[in-house]
Amino acid sequence: GLNLKNGVYAGLKGPSLETRAEAKRLQLAGADAVGMSTVTETIMARYLGLEVLGISHIRNLANQAKFKYNHSEGKKKETKIGKILSNLMVKVIEWT
């Protein structure tokens, strides 16, 4: 029941949410998603010789004018998606 996609993930310094203008700039540069720590953590893990699988729940749809994001709504969505992602991780671990 999940909509899984491959894409280009851009990393920004945080902790902050990108503005609509920043999201548009990143989209024009080829990014499909943006986050704060995943990119730097992945660079370090690869430097240490570790293999990495990144799974992200995209919750800030800043490039959609009809969607007004706020932190409270994001937390509600995170709580709901937590169980679904936990089940997905179990399946990924069983597969590997």
Backbone atoms as SQL, in Angstrom:
CREATE TABLE atoms (id INTEGER PRIMARY KEY, chain TEXT, resi INTEGER, resn TEXT, atom TEXT, x REAL, y REAL, z REAL);
INSERT INTO atoms VALUES
  (1, 'A', 1, 'GLY', 'N', 0.793, -1.207, 0.000),
  (2, 'A', 1, 'GLY', 'CA', 0.000, 0.000, 0.000),
  (3, 'A', 1, 'GLY', 'C', 0.834, 1.269, 0.000),
  (4, 'A', 2, 'LEU', 'N', 2.146, 1.153, -0.211),
  (5, 'A', 2, 'LEU', 'CA', 2.995, 2.346, -0.249),
  (6, 'A', 2, 'LEU', 'C', 3.302, 2.732, -1.687),
  (7, 'A', 3, 'ASN', 'N', 3.480, 4.004, -1.909),
  (8, 'A', 3, 'ASN', 'CA', 3.866, 4.504, -3.221),
  (9, 'A', 3, 'ASN', 'C', 5.376, 4.698, -3.220),
  (10, 'A', 4, 'LEU', 'N', 6.130, 3.660, -3.591),
  (11, 'A', 4, 'LEU', 'CA', 7.587, 3.699, -3.555),
  (12, 'A', 4, 'LEU', 'C', 8.129, 4.227, -4.876),
  (13, 'A', 5, 'LYS', 'N', 9.136, 5.114, -4.784),
  (14, 'A', 5, 'LYS', 'CA', 9.739, 5.714, -5.977),
  (15, 'A', 5, 'LYS', 'C', 11.238, 5.817, -5.784),
  (16, 'A', 6, 'ASN', 'N', 11.968, 5.804, -6.877),
  (17, 'A', 6, 'ASN', 'CA', 13.390, 6.128, -6.880),
  (18, 'A', 6, 'ASN', 'C', 13.518, 7.593, -7.230),
  (19, 'A', 7, 'GLY', 'N', 14.577, 8.241, -6.775),
  (20, 'A', 7, 'GLY', 'CA', 14.761, 9.637, -7.123),
  (21, 'A', 7, 'GLY', 'C', 16.098, 10.175, -6.667),
  (22, 'A', 8, 'VAL', 'N', 16.312, 11.451, -6.928),
  (23, 'A', 8, 'VAL', 'CA', 17.527, 12.157, -6.534),
  (24, 'A', 8, 'VAL', 'C', 17.237, 12.902, -5.231),
  (25, 'A', 9, 'TYR', 'N', 18.053, 12.643, -4.222),
  (26, 'A', 9, 'TYR', 'CA', 17.860, 13.200, -2.886),
  (27, 'A', 9, 'TYR', 'C', 18.936, 14.259, -2.640),
  (28, 'A', 10, 'ALA', 'N', 18.540, 15.493, -2.393),
  (29, 'A', 10, 'ALA', 'CA', 19.483, 16.578, -2.120),
  (30, 'A', 10, 'ALA', 'C', 19.568, 16.812, -0.623),
  (31, 'A', 11, 'GLY', 'N', 20.732, 17.208, -0.160),
  (32, 'A', 11, 'GLY', 'CA', 20.918, 17.477, 1.257),
  (33, 'A', 11, 'GLY', 'C', 21.203, 18.942, 1.518),
  (34, 'A', 12, 'LEU', 'N', 20.552, 19.491, 2.533),
  (35, 'A', 12, 'LEU', 'CA', 20.777, 20.861, 2.978),
  (36, 'A', 12, 'LEU', 'C', 21.154, 20.852, 4.449),
  (37, 'A', 13, 'LYS', 'N', 21.792, 21.931, 4.892),
  (38, 'A', 13, 'LYS', 'CA', 22.067, 22.077, 6.318),
  (39, 'A', 13, 'LYS', 'C', 20.762, 22.365, 7.038),
  (40, 'A', 14, 'GLY', 'N', 20.618, 21.845, 8.217),
  (41, 'A', 14, 'GLY', 'CA', 19.417, 22.110, 8.987),
  (42, 'A', 14, 'GLY', 'C', 19.779, 22.735, 10.304),
  (43, 'A', 15, 'PRO', 'N', 18.937, 22.773, 11.258),
  (44, 'A', 15, 'PRO', 'CA', 17.562, 22.279, 11.172),
  (45, 'A', 15, 'PRO', 'C', 16.608, 23.380, 10.714),
  (46, 'A', 16, 'SER', 'N', 16.104, 23.230, 9.549),
  (47, 'A', 16, 'SER', 'CA', 15.102, 24.160, 9.026),
  (48, 'A', 16, 'SER', 'C', 14.412, 23.521, 7.836),
  (49, 'A', 17, 'LEU', 'N', 13.226, 24.001, 7.551),
  (50, 'A', 17, 'LEU', 'CA', 12.504, 23.548, 6.374),
  (51, 'A', 17, 'LEU', 'C', 12.838, 24.491, 5.227),
  (52, 'A', 18, 'GLU', 'N', 12.994, 23.948, 4.041),
  (53, 'A', 18, 'GLU', 'CA', 13.290, 24.797, 2.898),
  (54, 'A', 18, 'GLU', 'C', 12.064, 25.621, 2.503),
  (55, 'A', 19, 'THR', 'N', 12.323, 26.781, 1.959),
  (56, 'A', 19, 'THR', 'CA', 11.237, 27.627, 1.480),
  (57, 'A', 19, 'THR', 'C', 10.752, 27.106, 0.137),
  (58, 'A', 20, 'ARG', 'N', 9.630, 27.616, -0.328),
  (59, 'A', 20, 'ARG', 'CA', 9.137, 27.225, -1.651),
  (60, 'A', 20, 'ARG', 'C', 10.156, 27.588, -2.725),
  (61, 'A', 21, 'ALA', 'N', 10.811, 28.740, -2.582),
  (62, 'A', 21, 'ALA', 'CA', 11.814, 29.158, -3.566),
  (63, 'A', 21, 'ALA', 'C', 13.002, 28.195, -3.560),
  (64, 'A', 22, 'GLU', 'N', 13.448, 27.775, -2.383),
  (65, 'A', 22, 'GLU', 'CA', 14.551, 26.812, -2.304),
  (66, 'A', 22, 'GLU', 'C', 14.141, 25.472, -2.898),
  (67, 'A', 23, 'ALA', 'N', 12.918, 25.030, -2.624),
  (68, 'A', 23, 'ALA', 'CA', 12.425, 23.776, -3.178),
  (69, 'A', 23, 'ALA', 'C', 12.398, 23.851, -4.706),
  (70, 'A', 24, 'LYS', 'N', 11.964, 24.970, -5.242),
  (71, 'A', 24, 'LYS', 'CA', 11.913, 25.141, -6.703),
  (72, 'A', 24, 'LYS', 'C', 13.321, 25.123, -7.291),
  (73, 'A', 25, 'ARG', 'N', 14.264, 25.802, -6.629),
  (74, 'A', 25, 'ARG', 'CA', 15.655, 25.812, -7.092),
  (75, 'A', 25, 'ARG', 'C', 16.228, 24.400, -7.112),
  (76, 'A', 26, 'LEU', 'N', 15.975, 23.647, -6.068),
  (77, 'A', 26, 'LEU', 'CA', 16.472, 22.273, -6.011),
  (78, 'A', 26, 'LEU', 'C', 15.821, 21.405, -7.079),
  (79, 'A', 27, 'GLN', 'N', 14.540, 21.617, -7.303),
  (80, 'A', 27, 'GLN', 'CA', 13.834, 20.864, -8.346),
  (81, 'A', 27, 'GLN', 'C', 14.439, 21.170, -9.710),
  (82, 'A', 28, 'LEU', 'N', 14.725, 22.427, -9.975),
  (83, 'A', 28, 'LEU', 'CA', 15.351, 22.812, -11.249),
  (84, 'A', 28, 'LEU', 'C', 16.740, 22.205, -11.399),
  (85, 'A', 29, 'ALA', 'N', 17.409, 21.965, -10.275),
  (86, 'A', 29, 'ALA', 'CA', 18.734, 21.348, -10.294),
  (87, 'A', 29, 'ALA', 'C', 18.669, 19.826, -10.420),
  (88, 'A', 30, 'GLY', 'N', 17.446, 19.266, -10.410),
  (89, 'A', 30, 'GLY', 'CA', 17.295, 17.831, -10.597),
  (90, 'A', 30, 'GLY', 'C', 16.932, 17.039, -9.362),
  (91, 'A', 31, 'ALA', 'N', 16.753, 17.709, -8.238),
  (92, 'A', 31, 'ALA', 'CA', 16.409, 17.000, -6.997),
  (93, 'A', 31, 'ALA', 'C', 14.923, 16.654, -6.967),
  (94, 'A', 32, 'ASP', 'N', 14.633, 15.446, -6.528),
  (95, 'A', 32, 'ASP', 'CA', 13.251, 15.007, -6.337),
  (96, 'A', 32, 'ASP', 'C', 12.815, 15.164, -4.885),
  (97, 'A', 33, 'ALA', 'N', 13.789, 15.168, -3.975),
  (98, 'A', 33, 'ALA', 'CA', 13.504, 15.273, -2.546),
  (99, 'A', 33, 'ALA', 'C', 14.688, 15.957, -1.876),
  (100, 'A', 34, 'VAL', 'N', 14.433, 16.504, -0.694),
  (101, 'A', 34, 'VAL', 'CA', 15.494, 17.182, 0.050),
  (102, 'A', 34, 'VAL', 'C', 15.373, 16.823, 1.524),
  (103, 'A', 35, 'GLY', 'N', 16.518, 16.713, 2.168),
  (104, 'A', 35, 'GLY', 'CA', 16.543, 16.416, 3.593),
  (105, 'A', 35, 'GLY', 'C', 17.730, 17.085, 4.245),
  (106, 'A', 36, 'MET', 'N', 17.876, 16.848, 5.553),
  (107, 'A', 36, 'MET', 'CA', 18.934, 17.541, 6.285),
  (108, 'A', 36, 'MET', 'C', 20.135, 16.663, 6.622),
  (109, 'A', 37, 'SER', 'N', 19.936, 15.453, 7.042),
  (110, 'A', 37, 'SER', 'CA', 21.081, 14.679, 7.532),
  (111, 'A', 37, 'SER', 'C', 21.410, 13.451, 6.707),
  (112, 'A', 38, 'THR', 'N', 20.492, 12.969, 5.924),
  (113, 'A', 38, 'THR', 'CA', 20.704, 11.700, 5.216),
  (114, 'A', 38, 'THR', 'C', 21.928, 11.734, 4.309),
  (115, 'A', 39, 'VAL', 'N', 22.143, 12.821, 3.606),
  (116, 'A', 39, 'VAL', 'CA', 23.264, 12.901, 2.665),
  (117, 'A', 39, 'VAL', 'C', 24.599, 12.858, 3.406),
  (118, 'A', 40, 'THR', 'N', 24.755, 13.673, 4.436),
  (119, 'A', 40, 'THR', 'CA', 26.030, 13.675, 5.160),
  (120, 'A', 40, 'THR', 'C', 26.276, 12.350, 5.878),
  (121, 'A', 41, 'GLU', 'N', 25.233, 11.739, 6.413),
  (122, 'A', 41, 'GLU', 'CA', 25.380, 10.437, 7.063),
  (123, 'A', 41, 'GLU', 'C', 25.770, 9.366, 6.048),
  (124, 'A', 42, 'THR', 'N', 25.208, 9.428, 4.860),
  (125, 'A', 42, 'THR', 'CA', 25.531, 8.461, 3.814),
  (126, 'A', 42, 'THR', 'C', 26.969, 8.630, 3.339),
  (127, 'A', 43, 'ILE', 'N', 27.419, 9.871, 3.186),
  (128, 'A', 43, 'ILE', 'CA', 28.810, 10.114, 2.787),
  (129, 'A', 43, 'ILE', 'C', 29.757, 9.491, 3.805),
  (130, 'A', 44, 'MET', 'N', 29.492, 9.689, 5.085),
  (131, 'A', 44, 'MET', 'CA', 30.368, 9.122, 6.117),
  (132, 'A', 44, 'MET', 'C', 30.299, 7.591, 6.132),
  (133, 'A', 45, 'ALA', 'N', 29.104, 7.044, 6.002),
  (134, 'A', 45, 'ALA', 'CA', 28.964, 5.577, 5.992),
  (135, 'A', 45, 'ALA', 'C', 29.730, 4.967, 4.824),
  (136, 'A', 46, 'ARG', 'N', 29.630, 5.567, 3.647),
  (137, 'A', 46, 'ARG', 'CA', 30.350, 5.048, 2.481),
  (138, 'A', 46, 'ARG', 'C', 31.858, 5.185, 2.674),
  (139, 'A', 47, 'TYR', 'N', 32.295, 6.293, 3.270),
  (140, 'A', 47, 'TYR', 'CA', 33.714, 6.494, 3.580),
  (141, 'A', 47, 'TYR', 'C', 34.226, 5.373, 4.486),
  (142, 'A', 48, 'LEU', 'N', 33.358, 4.928, 5.394),
  (143, 'A', 48, 'LEU', 'CA', 33.727, 3.843, 6.311),
  (144, 'A', 48, 'LEU', 'C', 33.553, 2.459, 5.691),
  (145, 'A', 49, 'GLY', 'N', 33.130, 2.414, 4.422),
  (146, 'A', 49, 'GLY', 'CA', 32.992, 1.148, 3.722),
  (147, 'A', 49, 'GLY', 'C', 31.659, 0.448, 3.915),
  (148, 'A', 50, 'LEU', 'N', 30.696, 1.137, 4.478),
  (149, 'A', 50, 'LEU', 'CA', 29.385, 0.536, 4.719),
  (150, 'A', 50, 'LEU', 'C', 28.493, 0.677, 3.491),
  (151, 'A', 51, 'GLU', 'N', 27.604, -0.284, 3.312),
  (152, 'A', 51, 'GLU', 'CA', 26.585, -0.172, 2.275),
  (153, 'A', 51, 'GLU', 'C', 25.397, 0.570, 2.866),
  (154, 'A', 52, 'VAL', 'N', 24.689, 1.320, 2.033),
  (155, 'A', 52, 'VAL', 'CA', 23.620, 2.175, 2.532),
  (156, 'A', 52, 'VAL', 'C', 22.352, 1.955, 1.722),
  (157, 'A', 53, 'LEU', 'N', 21.253, 1.856, 2.423),
  (158, 'A', 53, 'LEU', 'CA', 19.928, 1.874, 1.810),
  (159, 'A', 53, 'LEU', 'C', 19.169, 3.008, 2.466),
  (160, 'A', 54, 'GLY', 'N', 18.735, 3.966, 1.674),
  (161, 'A', 54, 'GLY', 'CA', 17.992, 5.092, 2.212),
  (162, 'A', 54, 'GLY', 'C', 16.509, 4.956, 1.920),
  (163, 'A', 55, 'ILE', 'N', 15.709, 5.084, 2.943),
  (164, 'A', 55, 'ILE', 'CA', 14.253, 5.078, 2.791),
  (165, 'A', 55, 'ILE', 'C', 13.739, 6.326, 3.495),
  (166, 'A', 56, 'SER', 'N', 13.031, 7.160, 2.759),
  (167, 'A', 56, 'SER', 'CA', 12.537, 8.408, 3.327),
  (168, 'A', 56, 'SER', 'C', 11.041, 8.526, 3.153),
  (169, 'A', 57, 'HIS', 'N', 10.411, 9.095, 4.147),
  (170, 'A', 57, 'HIS', 'CA', 9.004, 9.449, 4.034),
  (171, 'A', 57, 'HIS', 'C', 8.978, 10.944, 3.725),
  (172, 'A', 58, 'ILE', 'N', 8.525, 11.297, 2.536),
  (173, 'A', 58, 'ILE', 'CA', 8.497, 12.696, 2.119),
  (174, 'A', 58, 'ILE', 'C', 7.218, 13.319, 2.652),
  (175, 'A', 59, 'ARG', 'N', 7.365, 14.291, 3.539),
  (176, 'A', 59, 'ARG', 'CA', 6.177, 14.876, 4.145),
  (177, 'A', 59, 'ARG', 'C', 6.002, 16.354, 3.855),
  (178, 'A', 60, 'ASN', 'N', 7.052, 17.053, 3.460),
  (179, 'A', 60, 'ASN', 'CA', 6.959, 18.482, 3.208),
  (180, 'A', 60, 'ASN', 'C', 6.841, 18.709, 1.707),
  (181, 'A', 61, 'LEU', 'N', 5.633, 18.841, 1.236),
  (182, 'A', 61, 'LEU', 'CA', 5.399, 19.023, -0.196),
  (183, 'A', 61, 'LEU', 'C', 5.392, 20.513, -0.518),
  (184, 'A', 62, 'ALA', 'N', 6.533, 21.157, -0.291),
  (185, 'A', 62, 'ALA', 'CA', 6.642, 22.610, -0.402),
  (186, 'A', 62, 'ALA', 'C', 6.410, 23.124, -1.810),
  (187, 'A', 63, 'ASN', 'N', 6.633, 22.284, -2.805),
  (188, 'A', 63, 'ASN', 'CA', 6.469, 22.756, -4.182),
  (189, 'A', 63, 'ASN', 'C', 5.022, 22.694, -4.658),
  (190, 'A', 64, 'GLN', 'N', 4.118, 22.245, -3.816),
  (191, 'A', 64, 'GLN', 'CA', 2.706, 22.186, -4.201),
  (192, 'A', 64, 'GLN', 'C', 1.968, 23.357, -3.560),
  (193, 'A', 65, 'ALA', 'N', 1.579, 24.320, -4.384),
  (194, 'A', 65, 'ALA', 'CA', 0.973, 25.562, -3.883),
  (195, 'A', 65, 'ALA', 'C', -0.277, 25.305, -3.043),
  (196, 'A', 66, 'LYS', 'N', -1.020, 24.244, -3.341),
  (197, 'A', 66, 'LYS', 'CA', -2.261, 23.992, -2.607),
  (198, 'A', 66, 'LYS', 'C', -2.017, 23.399, -1.225),
  (199, 'A', 67, 'PHE', 'N', -0.803, 22.970, -0.941),
  (200, 'A', 67, 'PHE', 'CA', -0.479, 22.308, 0.318),
  (201, 'A', 67, 'PHE', 'C', 0.253, 23.282, 1.230),
  (202, 'A', 68, 'LYS', 'N', -0.297, 23.598, 2.371),
  (203, 'A', 68, 'LYS', 'CA', 0.357, 24.472, 3.341),
  (204, 'A', 68, 'LYS', 'C', 0.912, 23.598, 4.460),
  (205, 'A', 69, 'TYR', 'N', 2.206, 23.517, 4.537),
  (206, 'A', 69, 'TYR', 'CA', 2.871, 22.652, 5.510),
  (207, 'A', 69, 'TYR', 'C', 3.029, 23.361, 6.844),
  (208, 'A', 70, 'ASN', 'N', 2.836, 22.606, 7.917),
  (209, 'A', 70, 'ASN', 'CA', 3.218, 23.104, 9.240),
  (210, 'A', 70, 'ASN', 'C', 3.725, 21.927, 10.065),
  (211, 'A', 71, 'HIS', 'N', 4.492, 22.237, 11.071),
  (212, 'A', 71, 'HIS', 'CA', 5.160, 21.198, 11.853),
  (213, 'A', 71, 'HIS', 'C', 4.171, 20.263, 12.549),
  (214, 'A', 72, 'SER', 'N', 3.091, 20.805, 13.051),
  (215, 'A', 72, 'SER', 'CA', 2.093, 19.993, 13.756),
  (216, 'A', 72, 'SER', 'C', 1.489, 18.931, 12.845),
  (217, 'A', 73, 'GLU', 'N', 1.122, 19.339, 11.633),
  (218, 'A', 73, 'GLU', 'CA', 0.567, 18.378, 10.664),
  (219, 'A', 73, 'GLU', 'C', 1.607, 17.322, 10.302),
  (220, 'A', 74, 'GLY', 'N', 2.851, 17.758, 10.167),
  (221, 'A', 74, 'GLY', 'CA', 3.924, 16.814, 9.855),
  (222, 'A', 74, 'GLY', 'C', 4.087, 15.753, 10.921),
  (223, 'A', 75, 'LYS', 'N', 4.007, 16.143, 12.179),
  (224, 'A', 75, 'LYS', 'CA', 4.131, 15.179, 13.270),
  (225, 'A', 75, 'LYS', 'C', 3.000, 14.158, 13.236),
  (226, 'A', 76, 'LYS', 'N', 1.789, 14.607, 12.914),
  (227, 'A', 76, 'LYS', 'CA', 0.653, 13.674, 12.809),
  (228, 'A', 76, 'LYS', 'C', 0.910, 12.636, 11.722),
  (229, 'A', 77, 'LYS', 'N', 1.413, 13.101, 10.568),
  (230, 'A', 77, 'LYS', 'CA', 1.688, 12.172, 9.472),
  (231, 'A', 77, 'LYS', 'C', 2.806, 11.207, 9.840),
  (232, 'A', 78, 'GLU', 'N', 3.827, 11.703, 10.544),
  (233, 'A', 78, 'GLU', 'CA', 4.934, 10.839, 10.946),
  (234, 'A', 78, 'GLU', 'C', 4.460, 9.721, 11.862),
  (235, 'A', 79, 'THR', 'N', 3.566, 10.044, 12.778),
  (236, 'A', 79, 'THR', 'CA', 3.039, 9.029, 13.688),
  (237, 'A', 79, 'THR', 'C', 2.305, 7.954, 12.901),
  (238, 'A', 80, 'LYS', 'N', 1.522, 8.364, 11.922),
  (239, 'A', 80, 'LYS', 'CA', 0.751, 7.414, 11.118),
  (240, 'A', 80, 'LYS', 'C', 1.655, 6.542, 10.256),
  (241, 'A', 81, 'ILE', 'N', 2.660, 7.147, 9.642),
  (242, 'A', 81, 'ILE', 'CA', 3.516, 6.399, 8.722),
  (243, 'A', 81, 'ILE', 'C', 4.514, 5.507, 9.462),
  (244, 'A', 82, 'GLY', 'N', 4.746, 5.782, 10.756),
  (245, 'A', 82, 'GLY', 'CA', 5.722, 5.018, 11.522),
  (246, 'A', 82, 'GLY', 'C', 5.498, 3.516, 11.492),
  (247, 'A', 83, 'LYS', 'N', 4.277, 3.086, 11.708),
  (248, 'A', 83, 'LYS', 'CA', 3.967, 1.654, 11.695),
  (249, 'A', 83, 'LYS', 'C', 4.157, 1.057, 10.307),
  (250, 'A', 84, 'ILE', 'N', 3.763, 1.795, 9.296),
  (251, 'A', 84, 'ILE', 'CA', 3.900, 1.300, 7.912),
  (252, 'A', 84, 'ILE', 'C', 5.375, 1.133, 7.566),
  (253, 'A', 85, 'LEU', 'N', 6.200, 2.127, 7.902),
  (254, 'A', 85, 'LEU', 'CA', 7.629, 2.037, 7.600),
  (255, 'A', 85, 'LEU', 'C', 8.309, 0.950, 8.426),
  (256, 'A', 86, 'SER', 'N', 7.840, 0.738, 9.646),
  (257, 'A', 86, 'SER', 'CA', 8.395, -0.352, 10.458),
  (258, 'A', 86, 'SER', 'C', 8.168, -1.693, 9.775),
  (259, 'A', 87, 'ASN', 'N', 6.971, -1.896, 9.255),
  (260, 'A', 87, 'ASN', 'CA', 6.674, -3.143, 8.537),
  (261, 'A', 87, 'ASN', 'C', 7.520, -3.262, 7.274),
  (262, 'A', 88, 'LEU', 'N', 7.720, -2.140, 6.573),
  (263, 'A', 88, 'LEU', 'CA', 8.558, -2.151, 5.376),
  (264, 'A', 88, 'LEU', 'C', 9.989, -2.537, 5.734),
  (265, 'A', 89, 'MET', 'N', 10.519, -1.984, 6.821),
  (266, 'A', 89, 'MET', 'CA', 11.890, -2.302, 7.224),
  (267, 'A', 89, 'MET', 'C', 12.045, -3.778, 7.567),
  (268, 'A', 90, 'VAL', 'N', 11.049, -4.358, 8.205),
  (269, 'A', 90, 'VAL', 'CA', 11.095, -5.797, 8.510),
  (270, 'A', 90, 'VAL', 'C', 11.200, -6.585, 7.201),
  (271, 'A', 91, 'LYS', 'N', 10.405, -6.211, 6.208),
  (272, 'A', 91, 'LYS', 'CA', 10.435, -6.909, 4.916),
  (273, 'A', 91, 'LYS', 'C', 11.790, -6.726, 4.232),
  (274, 'A', 92, 'VAL', 'N', 12.368, -5.530, 4.299),
  (275, 'A', 92, 'VAL', 'CA', 13.683, -5.289, 3.694),
  (276, 'A', 92, 'VAL', 'C', 14.744, -6.139, 4.368),
  (277, 'A', 93, 'ILE', 'N', 14.704, -6.210, 5.695),
  (278, 'A', 93, 'ILE', 'CA', 15.690, -7.009, 6.427),
  (279, 'A', 93, 'ILE', 'C', 15.511, -8.491, 6.099),
  (280, 'A', 94, 'GLU', 'N', 14.287, -8.966, 6.007),
  (281, 'A', 94, 'GLU', 'CA', 14.051, -10.363, 5.632),
  (282, 'A', 94, 'GLU', 'C', 14.560, -10.640, 4.222),
  (283, 'A', 95, 'TRP', 'N', 14.423, -9.666, 3.330),
  (284, 'A', 95, 'TRP', 'CA', 14.845, -9.830, 1.922),
  (285, 'A', 95, 'TRP', 'C', 16.354, -9.899, 1.800),
  (286, 'A', 96, 'THR', 'N', 17.077, -9.131, 2.660),
  (287, 'A', 96, 'THR', 'CA', 18.528, -9.122, 2.580),
  (288, 'A', 96, 'THR', 'C', 19.047, -10.291, 3.355);
